[in-house]
Amino acid sequence: MTGKNNSGRAKRFLSSWKNDYDFKTTAGSFVSMSVTVLFALYNGYLWIAFLSVWHGSICVFYLLLVAIRGIILYYERKTINLNSERREAQRHRAYLISCVMLLLLDLALIVPIYMMALMAKPVYIDLVPAIAMAAYTTYKITVASVNVRRKTRNQSGNILIAELRTINFIDALVSVLTLQNTLIMVNSSPEEAMNMLTLSAVTSTAVYIAIVIISVIMLIHGLSKSKTGSSKMQ
């Protein structure tokens, strides 16, 4: 009997994952959040063990990322049983809170971006973990890019779902940037690494500017919806 129940749950989960856009986003974000917690703990350990500014700043970045995803998922769960008007109000509140935290996340990125641009990032991994990181990062950026395209075709009207997709894309961008610099440092001699300084500086700056622009656009969008909602109430 238990086996049948488990089989039924598995089928319902797979069906929801395949057909329910919102469920797939929240479930995928929960998995990403769990992995991010592990990354935060790992970098926190290296921060303490090596007194590494780089790993400390990355730890702070991942903790903020966990907090943002956690707030969104909490509010999405909290609003399930509310009527549509209250649900939208709560979602909008969570959206604004997470947008402000996203700006804090941008500030937290300044230190690691600066260190990556100057090739000043210490690396405590060898080639094999770097290759594994490359495979995982490739998966992450591919899924994030596909999901951003799907977002335009699956407009559920849920601003938190759209925000989760965008945050996943930002996470993927930072992962690609970190991977690039890690591979340069692992596979290059100090002289060769310095020859890559221009590439590292340009890509690091470009990605950071893109992330800041995305964050500001999201905040402006949230504030404009607040003004629209206030005018309707009047």
Secondary structure, 3 states (H helix, E strand, C coil): CHHHHHHHHHHHHHHHHHHCHHHHHHHHHHHHHHHHHHHHHHHHHHHHHHCCHHHHHHHHHHHHHHHHHHHHHHHHHHCCCCCHHHHHHHHHHHHHHHHHHHHHHHHHCHHHHHHHHCCCCCCCCCHHHHHHHHHHHHHHHHHHHHHHHHHHHCCCCCHHHHHHHHHHHHHHHHHHHHHHHHHHHHHCCHHHHHHCHHHHHHHHHHHHHHHHHHHHHHHHHHHHHHHHHHHHHC
